[in-house]
Amino acid sequence: MSIRPLGDKIVIKVIEDAEQTSGGIFIPDSAKEKSQRGEVIAVGEGKLNEKSEREPMDVKVGEVVLFAKYAGTDVKIGNDNLKIMSVSDVLGVIE
């Protein structure tokens, strides 16, 4: 199953943070913060401007991005935790 985002939406596969600290202590789910990193797996065509032209998207498939803490809609497909969000919720590309 795949998702094709529309307009200025993107689909991100959330990259989960490590469940264990460098000292070997396991972090329970209740103490973890939500991850704000993910890999872009699908990109929409871009939103239409006033002239009915598509604006280019700022991110590409395969890039790892940092997004706002409460951005997007959570979706689970199979074993993958995905987020669908507007490209404007992306704070930056991790290089």
N, C-alpha and C positions, 0 to 999 in steps of 0.2 A: 504494500500500500504506500502511496506517495501523496504528498500535498503540494498543490500548485497555488502559491499565494497570489492574491490579486492586488492591483494598484501599487501602493508604496509599502506593502507588507513584505516581511521576510520570515523564514522559518529557521529557528536556531536549535541545534542539539546542545543541550546544557552540558557543560563540563563540570562534573562533580568534583569538589575539593577532596583531598585525602581524608580518610576516616581515622588516621593515626598520626600523632605528632612525631616529630623527629626523635623525641625521647622515648617513643614506644607506647604512649598513652592513647587508648582508643577514645574517640569523641562520640558520645551518644547522639542520636538523631535530634533529640530535644535541645541539645546545646549548639548544634550547627547553625550557621547562618546560611541563608539561601545563596547559592552560587550566582555570580553576576558575569560569568564568562561562558561563551559558547561558540560553537562552530556553525557558520552559516551553511545551511544545506539546500536552501531554495530562496530565490529572489523574484519578486514580482516585476512587472514591466515598468514600474514607475508611475507616479501620479500625473494627471493631466493638469497643465497650467491654464491660464485664461485664454490662450490661443489654441487650445485643444491639442497641444504638443506634449509628448511624454518627456518628463524631466529624467535625466540619467540617475541611476541609483549610485549611492556612495560606497556600497559594499558589494563584494562578489562572493560567489559560492566558494567555500574552502577557507575563507578568512576567519580568524578567531577574533571575536569582538567582546567588548566590555559594554554591558547594558545597564540601564537604571534598575535599582533594586526591586521595585514593584511593577516593572514594565511587562506588558504582554499578557497573553492568555496561555496558561499551562495546558498541554495536551500530552497524553501518553499513548504512543502507538507501539505495540509490542513491548519490548523492554526499553525503548528509548523515551527519555523525558524531553519533550520538545516545547518550544515557546513560539507563538506567532505574535509578532509585534510590528509596529510601524518603524520604518528606518529612522525616524526622528528620535526614537527611544535609545538608539545606539549612541554610546558616549565616545567610543573610539575603537580603532582597530589595533589589536595587539600584534606587534611585529617582533 
